[in-house]
């Protein structure tokens, strides 16, 4: 069995609303209406070493009320509850490769200090027909997850094309990658209204 990469999202119920409340207006002004482009480099998976174009269109930053809804859905309904609530949200669009892309349901902006911002993207991924037909284990990984660091310094990040989200210790989200290693986001460029990057 291959080793799974687990990432802990710092979406702690007591901390995140405070962070979003204090930074929401500034982050919303900085990133609403921007486009972030770059390259996705796949370290593992069926085709290691492959690279594809990456594009994130940010229509808006997810509000603290919406984050609270996602937290509540995960606490009460688990991954299925989170998926149902997330599917009703739209914050932008994420494109990997040359396709038209899919909605980026939630985009969170966190000030990292020293002129850097972390964008966390959570979205409902398209599950392929073959996955459903053959009942593959990947169908239990219905989310896509990405982190993009932009601003001063090197603009980079990571992408998990198929992820599972669980609640750990009652208030922390744990993101598990279906693959061995997350893909890398490289050479990210911010264009549009943002003065960041």
Rosetta blueprint (number, residue, H / E / L):
1 X L
2 X L
3 X L
4 X L
5 X L
6 X E
7 X E
8 X E
9 X E
10 X L
11 X L
12 X L
13 X H
14 X H
15 X H
16 X H
17 X H
18 X H
19 X H
20 X H
21 X H
22 X H
23 X H
24 X H
25 X H
26 X H
27 X H
28 X H
29 X H
30 X H
31 X H
32 X L
33 X L
34 X E
35 X E
36 X E
37 X E
38 X E
39 X E
40 X E
41 X E
42 X L
43 X L
44 X L
45 X L
46 X L
47 X L
48 X L
49 X L
50 X L
51 X E
52 X E
53 X E
54 X E
55 X E
56 X E
57 X E
58 X E
59 X L
60 X L
61 X L
62 X L
63 X L
64 X H
65 X H
66 X H
67 X H
68 X H
69 X H
70 X H
71 X H
72 X H
73 X H
74 X H
75 X H
76 X H
77 X H
78 X H
79 X H
80 X H
81 X H
82 X H
83 X H
84 X H
85 X H
86 X H
87 X L
88 X L
89 X L
90 X L
91 X L
92 X E
93 X E
94 X E
95 X E
96 X E
97 X L
98 X L
99 X L
100 X L
101 X L
102 X E
103 X E
104 X E
105 X L
106 X E
107 X E
108 X E
109 X E
110 X E
111 X E
112 X E
113 X E
114 X L
115 X L
116 X E
117 X E
118 X E
119 X E
120 X E
121 X E
122 X E
123 X E
124 X E
125 X L
126 X L
127 X L
128 X L
129 X H
130 X H
131 X H
132 X H
133 X H
134 X H
135 X L
136 X L
137 X H
138 X H
139 X H
140 X H
141 X L
142 X L
143 X E
144 X E
145 X E
146 X E
147 X E
148 X E
149 X E
150 X E
151 X E
152 X L
153 X L
154 X L
155 X L
156 X E
157 X E
158 X E
159 X E
160 X E
161 X E
162 X E
163 X E
164 X E
165 X E
166 X E
167 X E
168 X E
169 X L
170 X L
171 X L
172 X E
173 X E
174 X E
175 X E
176 X E
177 X E
178 X L
179 X L
180 X L
181 X L
182 X L
183 X E
184 X E
185 X E
186 X E
187 X E
188 X E
189 X E
190 X E
191 X E
192 X E
193 X L
194 X L
195 X L
196 X L
197 X L
